[in-house]
């Protein structure tokens, strides 16, 4: 998942998004503070703040002054929808092409190993 060509704040955003989609943080849950997340990731707090700000700009995170940042109501659903769309538009086409190229059948794909 770590694409070194992407800006750090986007890689951090992907980590946060994966945590939300994996259920580590649910709608209404508090996210780690900027400093705590920066320390855990070995990142600059300003870069983490930029990643969190992008979620806030997208309405996926809400800030409660003096309390923290929380996953917004409906954020998981909206994030999953956006990620599914991105997957189907950018990730799946080359995978599907490779499957066709190799002559693989659906029953040969072991999704349990994924």
Contact map, one row per residue, 1 for C-alpha under 8 A:
111000000000000000000000000000000000000000000000000000000000000000000000000000000000000000000000000000000000000000
111100000010000000000000000000000000000000000000000000000000000000000000000000000000000000000000000000000000000000
111111000010000000000000000000000000000000000000000000000000000000000000000000000000000000000000000000000000000000
011111100000000000000000000000000000000000000000000000000000000000000000000000000000000000000000000000000000000000
001111100000000000000000000000000000000000000000000000000000000000000000000000000000000000000000000000000000000000
001111110110000000000000000000000000000000000000000000000000000000000000000000000000000000000000000000000000000000
000111111110000000000000000000000000000000000000000000000000000000000000000000000000000000000000000000000000000000
000001111111000000000000000000000000000000000010000000000000000000000000000000000000000000000000000000000000000000
000000111111100000000000000000000000000000000011011000000000000000000000000000000000000000000000000000000000000000
000001111111110000000000000000000000000000000000001000000000000000000000000000000000000000000000000000000000000000
011001111111111000000000000000000000000000000000000000000000000000000000000000000000000000000000000000000000000000
000000011111111100000000000000000000000000000001001000000000000000000000000000000000000000000000000000000000000000
000000001111111110000000000000000000000000000000001100100000000000000000000000000000000000000000000000000000000000
000000000111111111000000000000000000000000000000000000000000000000000000000000000000000000000000000000000000000000
000000000011111111100000000000000000000000000000000000000000000000000000000000000000000000000000000000000000000000
000000000001111111110000000000000000000000000000000000000000000000000000000000000000000000000000000000000000000000
000000000000111111111000000000000000000000000000000000000000000000000000000000100000000000000000000000000000000000
000000000000011111111100000000000000000000000000000000000000000000000000000000000000000000000000000000000000000000
000000000000001111111111100000000000000000000000000000000000000000000000000000000000000000000000000000000000000000
000000000000000111111111110000000000000000000000000000000000000000000000000100000000000000000000000000000000000000
000000000000000011111111100000000000000000000000000000000000000000000000000100110000000000000000000000000000000000
000000000000000001111111100000000000000000000000000000000000000000000000000000000000000000000000000000000000000000
000000000000000000111111110000000000000000000000000000000000000000000000000000000000000000000000000000000000000000
000000000000000000111111110000000000000000000000000000000000000000000000000000000000000000000000000000000000000000
000000000000000000111111111011100000000000000000000000000000000000000010000000000000000000000000000000000000000000
000000000000000000010011111110000000000000000000000000000000000000000010000100000000000000000000000000000000000000
000000000000000000000000111110000000000000000000000000000000000000000111111100000000000000000000000000000000000000
000000000000000000000000011111000000000000000000000000000000000000000111100000000000000000000000000000000000000000
000000000000000000000000111111100000000000000000000000000000000000000110000000000000000000000000000000000000000000
000000000000000000000000100111110000000000000000000000000000000000011110000000000000000000000000000000000000000000
000000000000000000000000100011111000000000000000000000000000000000011110000000000000000000000000000000000000000000
000000000000000000000000000001111101100000000000000000000000000000001000000000000000000000000000000000000000000000
000000000000000000000000000000111111100000000000000000000000000000011000000000000000000000000000000000000000000000
000000000000000000000000000000011111110000001001100000000000000000000000000000000000000000000000000000000000000000
000000000000000000000000000000001111111000001000000000000000000000000000000000000000000000000000000000000000000000
000000000000000000000000000000011111111100000000000000000000000000000000000000000000000000000000000000000000000000
000000000000000000000000000000011111111110000001000000000000000000000000000000000000000000000000000000000000000000
000000000000000000000000000000000111111111111001000000000000000000000000000000000000000000000000000000000000000000
000000000000000000000000000000000011111111100000000000000000000000000000000000000000000000000000000000000000000000
000000000000000000000000000000000001111111100000000000000000000000000000000000000000000000000000000000000000000000
000000000000000000000000000000000000111111100000000000000000000000000000000000000000000000000000000000000000000000
000000000000000000000000000000000000011111110000000000000000000000000000000000000000000000000000000000000000000000
000000000000000000000000000000000000011111111011000000000000000000000000000000000000000000000000000000000000000000
000000000000000000000000000000000000010001111111000000000000000000000000000000000000000000000000000000000000000000
000000000000000000000000000000000110010000111111100000000000000000000000000000000000000000000000000000000000000000
000000000000000000000000000000000000000000011111110000000000000000000000000000000000000000000000000000000000000000
000000011000000000000000000000000000000000111111111000000000000000000000000000000000000000000000000000000000000000
000000001001000000000000000000000100110000111111111100000000000000000000000000000000000000000000000000000000000000
000000000000000000000000000000000100000000001111111110000000000000000000000000000000000000000000000000000000000000
000000001000000000000000000000000000000000000111111111000000000000000000000000000000000000000000000000000000000000
000000001101100000000000000000000000000000000011111111100000000000000000000000000000000000000000000000000000000000
000000000000100000000000000000000000000000000001111111110000100000000000000000000000000000000000000000000000000000
000000000000000000000000000000000000000000000000111111111000000000000000000000000000000000000000000000000000000000
000000000000000000000000000000000000000000000000011111111100000000000000000000000000000000000000000000000000000000
000000000000100000000000000000000000000000000000001111111111100000000000000000000000000000000000000000000000000000
000000000000000000000000000000000000000000000000000111111111111000000000000000000000000000000000000000000000000000
000000000000000000000000000000000000000000000000000011111111000000000000000000000000000000000000000000000000000000
000000000000000000000000000000000000000000000000000001111111100000000000000000000000000000000000000000000000000000
000000000000000000000000000000000000000000000000000000111111110000000001001000000000000000000000000000000000000000
000000000000000000000000000000000000000000000000000000111111110000000011111101100000000000000000000000000000000000
000000000000000000000000000000000000000000000000000100110111111000001111001000000000000000000000000000000000000000
000000000000000000000000000000000000000000000000000000010011111100001111000000000000000000000000000000000000000000
000000000000000000000000000000000000000000000000000000010000111110111100000000000000000000000000000000000000000000
000000000000000000000000000000000000000000000000000000000000011111111100000000000000000000000000000000000000000000
000000000000000000000000000000000000000000000000000000000000001111110000000000000000000000000000000000000000000000
000000000000000000000000000000000000000000000000000000000000000111110000000000000000000000000000000000000000000000
000000000000000000000000000000000000000000000000000000000000001111111000000000000000000000000000000000000000000000
000000000000000000000000000001101000000000000000000000000000001111111100000000000000000000000000000000000000000000
000000000000000000000000000001111000000000000000000000000000111100111110000000000000000000000000000000000000000000
000000000000000000000000001111100000000000000000000000000000111100011111000000000000000000000000000000000000000000
000000000000000000000000111111100000000000000000000000000001110000001111101000000000000000000000000000000000000000
000000000000000000000000001100000000000000000000000000000011110000000111111000000000000000000000000000000000000000
000000000000000000000000001100000000000000000000000000000001000000000011111100000000000000000000000000000000000000
000000000000000000000000001000000000000000000000000000000001000000000001111111000000000000000000000000000000000000
000000000000000000000000001000000000000000000000000000000011100000000011111111100000000000000000000000000000000000
000000000000000000011000011000000000000000000000000000000001000000000000111111110000000000000000000000000000000000
000000000000000000000000000000000000000000000000000000000000000000000000011111111000000000000000000000000000000000
000000000000000000000000000000000000000000000000000000000001000000000000011111111100000000000000000000000000000000
000000000000000010001000000000000000000000000000000000000001000000000000001111111110000000000000000000000000000000
000000000000000000001000000000000000000000000000000000000000000000000000000111111111000000000000000000000000000000
000000000000000000000000000000000000000000000000000000000000000000000000000011111111100000000000000000000000000000
000000000000000000000000000000000000000000000000000000000000000000000000000001111111110000000000000000000000000000
000000000000000000000000000000000000000000000000000000000000000000000000000000111111111000000000000000000000000000
000000000000000000000000000000000000000000000000000000000000000000000000000000011111111100000000000000000000000000
000000000000000000000000000000000000000000000000000000000000000000000000000000001111111110000000000000000000000000
000000000000000000000000000000000000000000000000000000000000000000000000000000000111111111100000000000000000000000
000000000000000000000000000000000000000000000000000000000000000000000000000000000011111111110000000000000000000000
000000000000000000000000000000000000000000000000000000000000000000000000000000000001111111111000000000000000000000
000000000000000000000000000000000000000000000000000000000000000000000000000000000000111111111000000000000000000000
000000000000000000000000000000000000000000000000000000000000000000000000000000000000011111111100000000000000000000
000000000000000000000000000000000000000000000000000000000000000000000000000000000000011111111110000000000000000000
000000000000000000000000000000000000000000000000000000000000000000000000000000000000001111111111000000000000000000
000000000000000000000000000000000000000000000000000000000000000000000000000000000000000111111111100000000000000000
000000000000000000000000000000000000000000000000000000000000000000000000000000000000000001111111110000000000000000
000000000000000000000000000000000000000000000000000000000000000000000000000000000000000000111111111000000000000000
000000000000000000000000000000000000000000000000000000000000000000000000000000000000000000011111111100000000000000
000000000000000000000000000000000000000000000000000000000000000000000000000000000000000000001111111110000000000000
000000000000000000000000000000000000000000000000000000000000000000000000000000000000000000000111111111000000000000
000000000000000000000000000000000000000000000000000000000000000000000000000000000000000000000011111111111000000000
000000000000000000000000000000000000000000000000000000000000000000000000000000000000000000000001111111110000000000
000000000000000000000000000000000000000000000000000000000000000000000000000000000000000000000000111111110000000000
000000000000000000000000000000000000000000000000000000000000000000000000000000000000000000000000011111110000000000
000000000000000000000000000000000000000000000000000000000000000000000000000000000000000000000000001111111000000000
000000000000000000000000000000000000000000000000000000000000000000000000000000000000000000000000001111111101100000
000000000000000000000000000000000000000000000000000000000000000000000000000000000000000000000000001000111111100000
000000000000000000000000000000000000000000000000000000000000000000000000000000000000000000000000000000011111100000
000000000000000000000000000000000000000000000000000000000000000000000000000000000000000000000000000000001111110000
000000000000000000000000000000000000000000000000000000000000000000000000000000000000000000000000000000011111110000
000000000000000000000000000000000000000000000000000000000000000000000000000000000000000000000000000000011111111000
000000000000000000000000000000000000000000000000000000000000000000000000000000000000000000000000000000000011111111
000000000000000000000000000000000000000000000000000000000000000000000000000000000000000000000000000000000000111111
000000000000000000000000000000000000000000000000000000000000000000000000000000000000000000000000000000000000011111
000000000000000000000000000000000000000000000000000000000000000000000000000000000000000000000000000000000000011111
000000000000000000000000000000000000000000000000000000000000000000000000000000000000000000000000000000000000011111
